[in-house]
Amino acid sequence: MKVKELTKAEEQIMQILWQLNEAIVKDIIERIPEPKPAYNTVSTVVRVLEGKGFIDHKAYGNSHVYFPIVSEDDYKKFTFDKLMKNYFSDSYKSLVSFIADEKNLGLKELDELTELLNNLKNKKQ
């Protein structure tokens, strides 16, 4: 299955479903910060997510319990790959350089990054 990009509203609802594992629309609304959207708005977004293949549902009488089909890890990987391609030309060196410059990493953080890279390198050998 090909993962698609989500809108901000869709992603917010997916974050909630990934946390809860399954939920009815009312449960989702309870987790959304104020100002809360209307029930119909959330219900519409949920149906769009179902149409995109991100979630499915089980019916219990008139109630629908929704659950994720696309895992949070799969969506993270999709989003990260898109970010790397579109903003860093698939260059991890560019990404790390950007983070170090933009976040004004201190020597401690840079040492931690170096240690992490060395640990990863040792695992690959």
C-alpha positions, -999 to +999 in steps of 0.1 A: +000+000+000+013+034-009+012+059+020-002+093+011+004+127+027-021+138+053-036+172+060-030+188+094-065+177+106-061+141+093-027+139+109-041+151+142-068+124+142-043+097+132-020+108+161-050+102+184-059+068+168-023+057+171-024+065+208-057+049+215-054+020+190-092+022+184-119+048+191-153+061+183-156+097+170-166+109+205-133+095+219-113+113+192-131+146+199-123+143+237-086+142+228-086+172+205-076+204+223-100+234+225-116+248+205-131+214+197-144+209+162-180+198+155-188+161+156-197+162+119-163+177+110-144+150+128-167+123+114-160+136+079-123+136+084-125+101+098-144+089+067-117+106+044-090+087+063-109+055+058-112+063+021-074+070+019-068+036+035-053+048+067-081+035+090-109+009+090-138+003+113-158-023+131-196-018+133-214-024+166-251-016+158-251+021+149-216+027+164-184+025+144-151+018+162-122+031+141-087+017+142-054+025+122-043+003+093-012+024+085+012+023+115+027+054+130+062+041+121+052+037+084+039+072+083+070+086+101+092+069+075+071+083+046+072+118+061+109+116+069+118+103+034+098+132+019+115+157+041+149+144+032+142+144-005+125+178-007+146+198+017+180+180+020+185+164-014+186+130+004+218+141+021+221+131+058+252+154+060+230+183+050+204+173+076+229+170+104+246+203+094+212+220+093+203+207+128+236+217+142+234+252+128+197+259+133+195+245+169+229+260+179+240+227+193+266+229+220+297+208+223+278+183+246+251+177+220+276+174+192+296+149+213+264+129+218+257+129+181+293+118+174+289+090+200+256+079+185+271+078+150+301+058+163+277+033+180+257+030+147+289+024+128+301-003+152+267-021+148+271-021+110+306-037+112 
